[in-house]
């Protein structure tokens, strides 16, 4: 998928760890806000303005995180995978901004397609970075993202569709980022 031949150098671990910590905090806070703002969202109701902002913001933060990762990566990190993540997340943000006008099922379909696509990229990227340590949680997270994305697409056609599952997905992602940050710290400490 990309031309990088090896894992990130150990000096890049602190930047990756900080990024994972920031993503963890954001994902968990975002999920709480989504649950609080989306309580009245349903297939027959319109999606509130704050919920719309939250839905579009999540993939935009993913774009920002990939840009930060790319800039701190140097030549040794998988830049093609990060660039692909940026493109997919930008498309998701635009798709979500358009989908909110069509209602919750459209939002869940767009979110599902995005979750599947970025999950595959995350899985590949984490496998390439496994030599850094702390990547098993990212490997698991990428795989779960693919499965969750499929479930969002299926859920879009159900009468019980809700944004609660999206909030759960973000919370679980935040937990996996936190685990990876802790494991990266341990791996960097051991190699010193």
N, C-alpha and C positions, 0 to 999 in steps of 0.2 A: 504494500500500500504506500510505502514511502521509501525514500532513498537512504535514510539513516541506517547505519550498520550496527550500532551498539546502543547500550543504555546511556542515560544521562550520566555525566561525570558526578562523582560524589559531592563536589562543591556546589552542584545545582540543587541538592536535596533540601537545604533550608528554604529556598524560594518555593519549591514545590510543596513543602510542609506548610508554609504560611498560606499558600494558595488553598490548600485543602482545608485548613482551619477556617479561613474566610468563607469558603463555599459551604462548609458545614453549618456555620452560624447563620448564613443567609438562608439556606434551604429550610432549616428548622423554623426560623422566624417567619419566613414566607408562608410556610404551611399553616402556621398558627393564624396568620392574617387571612389566608384564603378561607380557612374554616369559619372564621368570624364574619367575613364579608359575604360568603357564598351561601349562607344558611337559607336564603329565600330563592336561590337559583334553582330552577327546574326546567324541564323541557317546554313547559307552557309559559314560563315567565321570562322577562328580559333579564339580561345580565347587567348588574349594577356597574357604575363607572369605576369604582375602586377595584372591583373584581376584574374588570377588563384590564386595568392598569397592571394588576398583579399577574394576570395571565400572560400579557405581552412582556412584562419585565423579566420573568424567569428565563426565557431563552436569550434575552439580551444580556443578562448577567452571565449566562453560559458563554456568549460571544466574548464578553470582557475577560472572563477567566481564561479562555483559550488564547486570547491576545496576550495577556500577562504571561501565560505559560510559554507561549511562542517567543516572546521577547527575552524571557529569562533562560530560555532553553539553550541558546547557543547552537552550534552546528551539530551537536551530538544527539539532540532530541528529535523525535519523529514529527517534523514540521508538516508533512503532507496530511497526516491524520488530524493535526490541530487546525490546519487550514480548512479541511473538510468539515470539522466540527463547527467552525465559524460560519461557513456557508449554510450548513444545515440549520443551525440555530437562527441565523438571520431569516432564512425562508420560513422557519416555524413562527417567528415573531410576526412576520407579515401575514402568514396564513392565519394565525390566531386573531390578529387585528381584524381580518376580514370575516373570520368564522363567527365571531361573537354576535354579529348582526343576524346570523341564521339560527342562533340558539345553541343550547348545550350539546346536542348530538354532534353538530359540526365541530364544536370546540374539542370534544373528546376524540373525534376522528383525527383532527389535525395533531392534537397532543400525542395520540397513539402512534401515528406515522413518525413523528419526530422522536418519540421515545425509542422506537425500534431502530431507527437509523443511527441516532447518536449512541444508543446502547451497543450497537455493533462496533462503531468506531472506538468507544471507550474500552470495550473488551479487547480489541486488537492492540490499542495503545498500552493498556495495562499489562498485557502479555509481553509486549516488547520491553516494558520497564521492570519486569519482575526481578531482574538482577539487583535493583535498588532496594528491594525489600518493601514490605508494606503494601504490596500491590494485590495480594489475594482478595482484599475487600473491594478493590476496583474491578477486578476480574468478575467477582460475584455480582457486583453492582451493574456492570455492563450486561451480564446475562439476564439478570432480573429486569433490567430496563427493557430488553427485547420482549420478554414475556409480559410485562406490565403493559407495554405499548399495544400488544395484541389484545389484551383484555380491555383496554380503553376503547379500541375499535369495536369490539364485540358489545361492550356496555353501551356504546352510543345508540344502538338499536333497541335497548331495553327500556321499559317504562320506569325502571328504578335508577336510571342514570343520574349521577351526581358528581360534584367536584371533590367529594370527600376522598375518593380513591386517588385523585391527583395529589391531594394534600398528603395522603399516606405515602405515596410514591416519593414525594419531595422529602418527607421526614426520613424515610429509609435511606435515601441518597445522602442526606446530611449526616446520618449516623455512619454510613460507609466512608464518607470523606473524613470524618473525625477518627475513625479507626485507622485509616491509611496514614493520617498525619501522625498519630501516635506511633505507629509501626515504622514510619520513615525516620522519626526521631531516634528510635531505638537502633535502627539499622545504621544511621549516621554515627551514633555514639559508639557502637561496636567496632566500626571500621577505623576509628581514629586511633 
